[in-house]
Amino acid sequence: MTALSKGANLAVDAAAVRVELTWSEGPGVPDVDASALLLTAAGRVRDDGDFVFYNQPQHASQAVSHLGKQRDAGTVTDTLTVDFGGLEPAVERIVLCASADGGTFGQVPGLRLRLVDEGTRAEIAHFVMEASTETAFIGGELYLRQGKWKFRAVGQGYASGLAGLATDFGITVDEEEAPAQAQAAPAAAVAPAPVPAAPVTPPAPVAPSPNLSKDEERLPVDMRKRLDLRKKQVAVSLRKHGAEGITARVILVLDASGSMSFLYSKGVVADVVERMAAVAAQLDDDGEMQAWTFASNPARLPDFRIGELPEWTRLHVRCGELSLFGGRKRKKGLVEGQVDMRAVGIQNEEQKVIAEVRDYVRKTPVPAPTLVLFFSDGGIYRNAQIEKELRAAVEEPIFWQFVGLGKSNYGVLERFDTLPGRRVDNVGFFAVDDISTVPDQELYDRLLSEFPSWTVAARSAGIL
């Protein structure tokens, strides 16, 4: 084993390594999280998938993984593994980072990085780190040099936090909006003379559909047509399950954790919202839907009204914001009712939003049952707390329909149907690899397969 000083390096002959970040826990010591950035020869990430951390614990190549924390006699160890043989050719450097939550690294005693041979579990090297006001830290890096992997002890801190560190390696961090005058056209710009337009015959008005309400008729024509068809498909699904004419309050819950960023940026979540609008329009008498978003913290979104779908989606569905590195200061330029997503955070804390939705339903009773449509891409680790909340909710007029969006580790949600000790089964779950490829009718059939049978069981049990 080798004790390294700051800036020292050595060759790594192991085929795979464990990177163990250790420190001593105690009163006033902030929580610390290890992470890794996979960089190309340009020293930049290719996309947010090249960031491996507790909420995105495995790289797509399977070569870099975050194993999580272990505690032993007052010492905490957070571990990453790197399989050099599985790395993509484009990856030439792996930066081994850490962030402190609730304090600075100067408050973290005994901070040390150990490099261990994954095969033999023998220590290759260790590096004792010193810090003061930093809230993010690069402990070391693995880098490719002339076809061989090496390790360097870095020990570089960032008082600007994970945001400052991330910016250096190509991850985009939200900037404050530029002043309006900076976006205006230069004063000297001259508009071209208008060209007389040929007479245009106005299009014939589109006849309203008897299946749409006045509020729904406010939608753009293409969206209106999709809604009309989807409402019919929802009705077909309900009829298949013997629930024709049933009404319900519909609540939408959207995972906004860091690993969901790709689904937001590609418009997948916005499309999910539009498809769920048809469920609310068909089931809910007033066509309204309450909505929450969550990650480390839950946040209630403004109530959703069908006629406001395009604007609501634009303002309240996180549009590609990774928000891994936002500060606590409220972002400028937010309109009234718009949630500052940086305050929502990045971690999966499903139990918090479940508790908040339960509290809302208790405080605002309605004659109809409540159907919660809950979308998440997994990464669930608060299994005991989630189970406690959902077991307590058995006696409440709520059915929880969870939909997995193609990642992994859905934990207790996958097992809930088999868990004993409940008077009624109040939870449904299914996962899809790519929800955008699932036809509407199939999606609604799966989404509404268990809710009707729950209503029958809940009435028999006196819950409804």
VEXSEKE-489715 format. One record per residue (C-alpha): residue in one letter; x, y, z. Coordinates in pm, 1 decimal, m for minus. Example, Ala and Ser with C-alpha at 12.3 -4.5 7.8 and 13.67 -1.06 7.14 Angstrom:
% VEXSEKE-489715
('a',(1230.0,m450.0,780.0));
('s',(1367.0,m106.0,714.0));
***
This chain:
% VEXSEKE-489715
('m',(0.0,0.0,0.0));
('t',(108.9,356.6,m69.2));
('a',(29.8,680.5,115.2));
('l',(m0.6,956.0,m145.3));
('s',(45.7,1327.4,m99.9));
('k',(m148.9,1585.6,m295.6));
('g',(m50.8,1576.3,m663.0));
('a',(122.6,1236.7,m646.0));
('n',(38.0,962.9,m893.8));
('l',(97.2,593.6,m948.1));
('a',(24.3,320.5,m1204.9));
('v',(m282.1,103.6,m1153.4));
('d',(m234.3,m256.7,m1263.9));
('a',(m568.1,m390.9,m1139.3));
('a',(m839.8,m477.6,m1391.7));
('a',(m1100.5,m313.0,m1169.0));
('v',(m1083.4,m94.6,m858.7));
('r',(m1294.6,17.2,m566.7));
('v',(m1275.8,382.4,m468.1));
('e',(m1368.7,417.3,m101.9));
('l',(m1431.7,759.2,47.2));
('t',(m1426.4,736.9,428.1));
('w',(m1483.1,982.8,712.4));
('s',(m1588.7,991.8,1078.1));
('e',(m1949.0,1070.4,1156.6));
('g',(m2070.9,1263.3,1456.4));
('p',(m2277.1,1563.5,1571.1));
('g',(m2256.0,1854.7,1327.7));
('v',(m2078.9,1651.4,1058.6));
('p',(m2245.8,1705.6,720.2));
('d',(m2350.3,1412.8,505.3));
('v',(m2104.2,1335.9,224.7));
('d',(m2176.8,1172.4,m110.5));
('a',(m1921.5,1025.0,m349.6));
('s',(m1967.3,1054.4,m726.1));
('a',(m1776.4,1011.6,m1051.9));
('l',(m1756.9,1205.9,m1378.0));
('l',(m1656.3,1016.0,m1693.3));
('l',(m1462.5,1246.2,m1925.7));
('t',(m1341.5,1229.5,m2282.9));
('a',(m998.0,1340.4,m2404.9));
('a',(m1141.7,1693.7,m2418.0));
('g',(m1192.5,1684.8,m2041.8));
('r',(m1569.6,1707.8,m2071.4));
('v',(m1868.1,1481.8,m2010.2));
('r',(m2064.8,1375.5,m2317.6));
('d',(m2402.2,1421.4,m2143.9));
('d',(m2555.9,1394.2,m1796.8));
('g',(m2536.7,1013.4,m1825.4));
('d',(m2162.2,1045.5,m1761.9));
('f',(m2233.2,1150.8,m1402.8));
('v',(m2256.4,854.4,m1162.8));
('f',(m2395.8,927.3,m815.4));
('y',(m2649.0,796.4,m563.2));
('n',(m2950.1,884.7,m778.6));
('q',(m2795.0,750.4,m1099.4));
('p',(m2588.3,469.6,m951.7));
('q',(m2473.5,291.4,m1265.0));
('h',(m2327.2,417.5,m1589.7));
('a',(m2491.8,289.5,m1907.0));
('s',(m2171.8,100.0,m1990.2));
('q',(m2198.9,m82.0,m1651.4));
('a',(m1829.3,2.4,m1600.1));
('v',(m1873.7,259.0,m1322.0));
('s',(m2111.9,206.3,m1029.6));
('h',(m2200.5,378.5,m705.7));
('l',(m2248.0,114.6,m434.0));
('g',(m2363.1,344.4,m155.3));
('k',(m2271.2,394.1,209.0));
('q',(m2169.9,154.8,484.1));
('r',(m2126.2,243.4,853.4));
('d',(m1895.2,70.7,1098.0));
('a',(m1798.6,190.6,1447.6));
('g',(m1842.9,560.4,1368.6));
('t',(m1677.3,546.9,1025.3));
('v',(m1878.5,597.8,707.0));
('t',(m1761.8,461.2,372.6));
('d',(m1916.1,558.9,38.4));
('t',(m1795.0,339.1,m247.6));
('l',(m1757.5,358.2,m625.6));
('t',(m1632.6,78.0,m849.6));
('v',(m1457.1,109.7,m1185.8));
('d',(m1411.4,m178.4,m1431.0));
('f',(m1146.1,m56.1,m1674.7));
('g',(m1224.2,m328.1,m1929.0));
('g',(m1586.8,m216.9,m1955.7));
('l',(m1515.5,150.9,m2019.9));
('e',(m1604.6,290.6,m2359.7));
('p',(m1303.6,392.5,m2574.1));
('a',(m1409.0,758.2,m2556.8));
('v',(m1362.5,766.9,m2177.5));
('e',(m1005.8,861.5,m2089.0));
('r',(m1046.2,1008.3,m1742.8));
('i',(m1265.1,947.9,m1439.0));
('v',(m1286.3,1227.4,m1183.9));
('l',(m1367.8,1104.6,m832.3));
('c',(m1575.1,1369.1,m656.9));
('a',(m1759.6,1429.5,m333.5));
('s',(m2017.5,1679.8,m212.2));
('a',(m2111.2,1785.4,141.9));
('d',(m2476.3,1834.5,233.1));
('g',(m2547.8,2062.4,529.3));
('g',(m2198.9,2197.8,585.9));
('t',(m1846.3,2217.4,449.6));
('f',(m1567.8,1962.9,412.2));
('g',(m1379.4,2145.6,687.2));
('q',(m1640.9,1999.2,923.4));
('v',(m1575.2,1642.3,802.2));
('p',(m1308.4,1470.0,1018.0));
('g',(m1091.4,1186.2,893.3));
('l',(m1165.8,1239.7,525.0));
('r',(m968.0,986.2,326.1));
('l',(m978.9,821.6,m15.5));
('r',(m871.3,457.9,m54.7));
('l',(m799.4,287.2,m386.5));
('v',(m852.6,m88.8,m361.3));
('d',(m796.4,m375.8,m605.9));
('e',(m1148.5,m505.9,m672.0));
('g',(m1020.9,m858.0,m733.8));
('t',(m794.5,m908.5,m433.1));
('r',(m938.8,m632.6,m206.0));
('a',(m581.5,m525.8,m135.3));
('e',(m528.0,m153.3,m82.3));
('i',(m335.1,5.2,m368.9));
('a',(m305.8,352.8,m218.6));
('h',(m469.5,597.5,16.5));
('f',(m486.2,974.5,27.7));
('v',(m566.6,1185.1,336.5));
('m',(m748.7,1502.2,239.1));
('e',(m768.0,1839.1,410.7));
('a',(m1033.2,2101.8,346.6));
('s',(m1186.8,2417.6,491.3));
('t',(m1485.5,2601.5,335.7));
('e',(m1531.6,2373.8,34.7));
('t',(m1870.1,2208.4,m26.1));
('a',(m1751.7,2000.9,m323.6));
('f',(m1423.5,1817.2,m362.6));
('i',(m1220.8,1623.8,m616.6));
('g',(m1044.2,1352.9,m420.9));
('g',(m856.3,1198.7,m709.2));
('e',(m874.0,1091.0,m1069.6));
('l',(m810.3,782.4,m1278.7));
('y',(m661.7,867.6,m1617.1));
('l',(m533.7,687.1,m1923.8));
('r',(m172.4,749.8,m2023.8));
('q',(m9.2,562.1,m2312.0));
('g',(m262.0,282.8,m2287.6));
('k',(m220.2,235.4,m1910.8));
('w',(m443.6,355.0,m1629.1));
('k',(m297.9,567.2,m1351.3));
('f',(m429.8,733.7,m1036.3));
('r',(m356.5,1088.7,m919.3));
('a',(m431.7,1232.2,m574.2));
('v',(m595.6,1568.7,m647.1));
('g',(m747.3,1715.0,m328.1));
('q',(m904.6,2016.3,m500.4));
('g',(m1202.3,2182.0,m330.5));
('y',(m1476.7,2407.9,m464.4));
('a',(m1624.3,2668.7,m231.7));
('s',(m1882.4,2728.3,m506.5));
('g',(m2011.4,2375.4,m448.4));
('l',(m2099.2,2105.9,m693.1));
('a',(m2216.9,2372.2,m936.9));
('g',(m1866.2,2513.3,m973.9));
('l',(m1714.3,2169.5,m1007.1));
('a',(m1971.3,2053.0,m1261.5));
('t',(m1933.9,2359.8,m1481.5));
('d',(m1564.1,2286.4,m1520.8));
('f',(m1644.9,1950.7,m1676.4));
('g',(m1922.0,2046.6,m1914.8));
('i',(m2241.1,1995.0,m1718.0));
('t',(m2475.4,2286.4,m1777.9));
('v',(m2589.5,2470.6,m1468.2));
('d',(m2888.4,2703.9,m1491.7));
('e',(m2789.9,3068.8,m1522.8));
('e',(m2999.5,3364.6,m1423.2));
('e',(m3207.0,3500.7,m1707.3));
('a',(m3051.8,3786.1,m1902.3));
('p',(m3216.4,4126.9,m1863.3));
('a',(m3491.0,4190.0,m2114.8));
('q',(m3306.3,4479.7,m2274.3));
('a',(m3006.9,4256.1,m2345.7));
('q',(m3232.7,4034.7,m2553.2));
('a',(m3379.5,4316.2,m2760.1));
('a',(m3282.4,4373.6,m3122.4));
('p',(m3010.7,4639.8,m3187.0));
('a',(m3154.5,4986.5,m3228.2));
('a',(m2994.4,5025.7,m3570.6));
('a',(m3167.3,4719.3,m3713.6));
('v',(m3414.9,4810.6,m3986.9));
('a',(m3702.9,4580.3,m4070.0));
('p',(m3749.3,4500.2,m4440.4));
('a',(m4041.3,4658.0,m4619.8));
('p',(m4352.1,4441.9,m4594.0));
('v',(m4452.0,4246.6,m4903.0));
('p',(m4822.9,4270.7,m4985.1));
('a',(m4984.3,3941.1,m4901.7));
('a',(m5213.6,3760.5,m5139.0));
('p',(m5574.4,3727.7,m5022.7));
('v',(m5615.1,3424.5,m4802.4));
('t',(m5938.0,3236.8,m4762.0));
('p',(m5988.8,3170.7,m4392.1));
('p',(m6013.0,2804.9,m4301.4));
('a',(m6351.9,2660.3,m4227.1));
('p',(m6421.0,2644.9,m3854.2));
('v',(m6373.6,2308.7,m3691.8));
('a',(m6701.1,2173.8,m3561.4));
('p',(m6692.8,2114.0,m3187.7));
('s',(m6689.6,1752.5,m3078.6));
('p',(m6982.7,1644.8,m2860.6));
('n',(m6724.4,1450.5,m2655.3));
('l',(m6538.7,1769.6,m2551.5));
('s',(m6633.9,2033.0,m2295.3));
('k',(m6620.6,2407.4,m2356.4));
('d',(m6294.0,2421.9,m2161.6));
('e',(m6145.6,2147.4,m2379.4));
('e',(m6252.7,2330.8,m2695.6));
('r',(m5996.2,2601.9,m2606.3));
('l',(m5711.1,2367.0,m2692.6));
('p',(m5519.6,2386.7,m3022.3));
('v',(m5689.1,2179.2,m3290.9));
('d',(m5430.0,1897.2,m3302.4));
('m',(m5426.4,1862.9,m2923.5));
('r',(m5805.5,1876.9,m2914.4));
('k',(m5830.6,1590.4,m3163.2));
('r',(m5586.6,1377.8,m2961.9));
('l',(m5778.7,1447.8,m2642.5));
('d',(m6109.7,1353.7,m2803.4));
('l',(m5970.5,1017.6,m2920.3));
('r',(m5790.9,948.1,m2593.3));
('k',(m6100.8,1015.3,m2383.6));
('k',(m6282.3,753.3,m2589.2));
('q',(m5994.1,511.2,m2534.1));
('v',(m6006.8,572.8,m2157.5));
('a',(m6380.9,500.2,m2165.9));
('v',(m6313.8,174.8,m2352.8));
('s',(m6057.4,69.9,m2089.6));
('l',(m6302.4,142.2,m1808.0));
('r',(m6575.7,m51.0,m1984.6));
('k',(m6342.3,m351.3,m2025.6));
('h',(m6295.8,m356.1,m1648.9));
('g',(m6663.1,m311.8,m1563.4));
('a',(m6626.6,48.7,m1452.2));
('e',(m6821.4,239.9,m1716.5));
('g',(m6937.2,578.1,m1590.0));
('i',(m6714.2,574.1,m1281.0));
('t',(m6591.1,909.9,m1151.1));
('a',(m6277.4,987.4,m953.7));
('r',(m6054.2,1269.7,m841.7));
('v',(m5728.4,1232.4,m1035.8));
('i',(m5392.7,1340.6,m890.0));
('l',(m5071.6,1338.6,m1095.5));
('v',(m4727.3,1289.2,m935.3));
('l',(m4410.7,1337.4,m1142.0));
('d',(m4061.5,1223.4,m1044.2));
('a',(m3819.5,1514.3,m1093.6));
('s',(m3501.5,1347.8,m966.3));
('g',(m3172.6,1391.4,m1148.6));
('s',(m3193.7,1063.7,m1339.9));
('m',(m3523.0,1179.9,m1497.7));
('s',(m3351.3,1466.0,m1681.0));
('f',(m3329.2,1282.1,m2012.7));
('l',(m3702.3,1205.8,m2011.6));
('y',(m3781.8,1573.4,m1950.2));
('s',(m3540.6,1708.8,m2210.5));
('k',(m3674.5,1469.7,m2475.8));
('g',(m4035.0,1574.4,m2410.5));
('v',(m4135.7,1230.2,m2280.3));
('v',(m4276.3,1366.8,m1952.8));
('a',(m4467.8,1644.7,m2129.0));
('d',(m4626.0,1377.9,m2350.2));
('v',(m4715.5,1173.3,m2040.4));
('v',(m4891.4,1478.1,m1894.5));
('e',(m5097.0,1521.7,m2211.7));
('r',(m5192.9,1153.6,m2210.6));
('m',(m5293.5,1169.7,m1843.5));
('a',(m5505.9,1476.3,m1914.8));
('a',(m5744.9,1244.6,m2098.8));
('v',(m5780.3,1029.4,m1786.9));
('a',(m5867.2,1334.3,m1578.3));
('a',(m6105.2,1464.3,m1844.9));
('q',(m6290.3,1133.0,m1859.1));
('l',(m6297.1,1048.1,m1487.0));
('d',(m6316.2,1385.0,m1312.6));
('d',(m6642.0,1580.6,m1338.1));
('d',(m6468.2,1918.7,m1350.8));
('g',(m6176.1,1800.1,m1566.9));
('e',(m5927.3,1934.0,m1315.4));
('m',(m5626.1,1749.8,m1180.8));
('q',(m5408.5,1822.7,m880.1));
('a',(m5038.2,1770.1,m940.9));
('w',(m4715.1,1728.0,m746.5));
('t',(m4352.2,1700.1,m841.7));
('f',(m4083.7,1557.4,m615.4));
('a',(m3721.4,1459.3,m571.4));
('s',(m3547.4,1534.3,m241.4));
('n',(m3857.0,1738.6,m150.9));
('p',(m4216.1,1741.9,m274.9));
('a',(m4372.2,2049.3,m434.0));
('r',(m4737.6,2106.8,m515.6));
('l',(m4788.9,2235.7,m868.0));
('p',(m5081.3,2460.7,m961.9));
('d',(m5402.7,2273.5,m1036.2));
('f',(m5420.2,2147.4,m1390.6));
('r',(m5714.2,2255.4,m1607.6));
('i',(m5763.7,2092.6,m1944.5));
('g',(m5806.3,2414.4,m2140.9));
('e',(m5471.5,2540.6,m2008.2));
('l',(m5275.7,2227.3,m2101.3));
('p',(m5014.3,2384.9,m2336.2));
('e',(m4931.0,2672.9,m2101.9));
('w',(m4945.2,2456.5,m1789.6));
('t',(m4701.4,2209.5,m1942.4));
('r',(m4465.4,2489.2,m2048.4));
('l',(m4459.8,2648.3,m1704.2));
('h',(m4484.8,2354.0,m1469.2));
('v',(m4328.4,2047.4,m1629.8));
('r',(m3953.6,2055.7,m1573.1));
('c',(m3819.3,2098.0,m1923.7));
('g',(m3478.9,1933.5,m1922.7));
('e',(m3348.9,2105.8,m1609.9));
('l',(m3100.6,1866.9,m1451.0));
('s',(m3093.5,2087.7,m1140.1));
('l',(m2825.3,1875.6,m979.0));
('f',(m2622.9,2175.1,m879.4));
('g',(m2863.7,2458.7,m803.7));
('g',(m2819.4,2680.1,m500.8));
('r',(m3075.4,2759.8,m235.6));
('k',(m3145.3,3111.3,m361.8));
('r',(m3472.1,3141.0,m551.7));
('k',(m3420.8,3165.0,m925.3));
('k',(m3513.1,3497.4,m1081.9));
('g',(m3774.8,3522.7,m1354.3));
('l',(m4019.2,3266.1,m1212.6));
('v',(m4384.5,3349.0,m1269.0));
('e',(m4647.2,3327.2,m994.9));
('g',(m4711.8,2966.9,m896.5));
('q',(m4405.3,2832.9,m1076.4));
('v',(m4188.7,2602.1,m865.2));
('d',(m3815.9,2671.2,m840.9));
('m',(m3700.4,2319.8,m928.4));
('r',(m3365.0,2370.0,m759.6));
('a',(m3546.8,2362.6,m424.6));
('v',(m3696.9,2024.2,m518.0));
('g',(m3348.1,1872.5,m537.6));
('i',(m3229.9,1550.5,m702.5));
('q',(m3277.4,1259.2,m465.8));
('n',(m3561.6,1001.6,m456.9));
('e',(m3779.0,1063.2,m149.4));
('e',(m4112.3,913.4,m258.6));
('q',(m4240.3,877.0,97.1));
('k',(m4246.8,1255.4,142.0));
('v',(m4474.5,1323.6,m153.6));
('i',(m4693.6,1022.8,m67.8));
('a',(m4743.3,1170.1,281.1));
('e',(m4822.8,1512.6,136.6));
('v',(m5080.6,1374.7,m107.3));
('r',(m5241.4,1171.5,173.6));
('d',(m5265.4,1486.7,384.5));
('y',(m5426.3,1677.6,96.3));
('v',(m5690.2,1407.1,43.4));
('r',(m5774.2,1401.8,415.4));
('k',(m5814.9,1779.4,428.2));
('t',(m6017.3,1809.4,104.3));
('p',(m6266.7,1519.8,105.3));
('v',(m6482.1,1458.1,m201.8));
('p',(m6760.7,1204.8,m263.9));
('a',(m6557.7,1022.6,m531.3));
('p',(m6248.4,806.3,m476.1));
('t',(m5902.5,943.3,m557.0));
('l',(m5678.6,790.5,m824.2));
('v',(m5311.5,886.0,m794.5));
('l',(m5107.9,844.9,m1114.0));
('f',(m4747.2,829.3,m996.5));
('f',(m4461.3,828.1,m1250.9));
('s',(m4101.9,743.3,m1155.2));
('d',(m3792.4,597.6,m1321.8));
('g',(m3689.0,402.1,m1012.4));
('g',(m3382.5,439.8,m795.6));
('i',(m3605.1,376.7,m492.8));
('y',(m3422.0,317.8,m166.8));
('r',(m3658.4,439.4,108.2));
('n',(m3843.7,107.9,101.3));
('a',(m3942.0,87.8,467.6));
('q',(m4072.7,445.3,477.1));
('i',(m4267.2,404.0,150.3));
('e',(m4422.6,79.2,272.0));
('k',(m4522.8,244.2,599.3));
('e',(m4699.7,528.8,415.9));
('l',(m4882.4,302.5,171.1));
('r',(m4988.2,57.6,440.5));
('a',(m5129.8,346.8,644.6));
('a',(m5314.1,465.4,332.6));
('v',(m5504.4,134.5,299.1));
('e',(m5792.9,276.2,504.3));
('e',(m5809.3,592.8,292.3));
('p',(m6012.9,644.3,m27.7));
('i',(m5701.9,650.0,m248.7));
('f',(m5572.8,407.4,m510.6));
('w',(m5203.7,449.2,m592.7));
('q',(m5111.9,355.7,m949.9));
('f',(m4733.7,361.2,m995.9));
('v',(m4576.0,356.7,m1342.1));
('g',(m4206.8,280.0,m1388.4));
('l',(m4040.7,468.2,m1671.7));
('g',(m3771.8,228.0,m1780.1));
('k',(m3484.3,255.6,m1535.1));
('s',(m3455.5,5.1,m1249.6));
('n',(m3478.3,m63.0,m877.7));
('y',(m3846.0,0.1,m802.4));
('g',(m3801.5,m164.9,m465.0));
('v',(m4111.7,m213.8,m254.5));
('l',(m4343.4,m89.6,m531.7));
('e',(m4279.0,m405.9,m732.6));
('r',(m4346.7,m623.4,m428.8));
('f',(m4652.9,m450.0,m290.9));
('d',(m4908.3,m678.4,m455.5));
('t',(m4760.7,m972.5,m264.2));
('l',(m4730.3,m802.1,74.7));
('p',(m4978.5,m945.6,328.4));
('g',(m5170.0,m770.8,604.1));
('r',(m5385.9,m527.2,402.4));
('r',(m5765.4,m534.4,392.6));
('v',(m5761.5,m418.7,31.2));
('d',(m5489.6,m392.6,m232.3));
('n',(m5452.8,m16.4,m267.9));
('v',(m5143.1,m14.6,m494.0));
('g',(m5086.3,m97.8,m860.4));
('f',(m4751.9,m106.4,m1039.6));
('f',(m4617.5,m171.8,m1386.5));
('a',(m4301.7,m64.6,m1568.5));
('v',(m4233.1,5.5,m1935.6));
('d',(m3901.3,31.1,m2117.6));
('d',(m4008.1,332.5,m2323.4));
('i',(m4348.8,480.6,m2251.8));
('s',(m4340.5,688.4,m2569.5));
('t',(m4365.2,366.4,m2774.6));
('v',(m4664.6,225.6,m2581.2));
('p',(m4989.7,282.7,m2776.3));
('d',(m5253.8,488.7,m2597.9));
('q',(m5506.2,206.1,m2569.9));
('e',(m5249.6,m30.9,m2420.4));
('l',(m5131.3,236.1,m2175.7));
('y',(m5483.9,313.0,m2055.1));
('d',(m5568.4,m57.9,m2026.8));
('r',(m5268.7,m112.8,m1799.1));
('l',(m5314.2,213.1,m1610.4));
('l',(m5678.1,137.3,m1522.8));
('s',(m5659.8,m240.7,m1480.2));
('e',(m5662.9,m247.1,m1096.8));
('f',(m5841.6,75.2,m1000.9));
('p',(m6196.6,m52.8,m1077.1));
('s',(m6151.0,m373.8,m872.8));
('w',(m6010.6,m167.7,m584.7));
('t',(m6323.4,51.6,m580.9));
('v',(m6540.3,m260.7,m543.2));
('a',(m6321.8,m400.5,m263.1));
('a',(m6297.2,m62.2,m87.9));
('r',(m6677.4,m22.8,m87.8));
('s',(m6720.7,m372.3,55.0));
('a',(m6467.6,m287.0,326.6));
('g',(m6643.0,41.2,409.4));
('i',(m6348.9,253.5,296.2));
('l',(m6555.0,428.0,26.0));
***
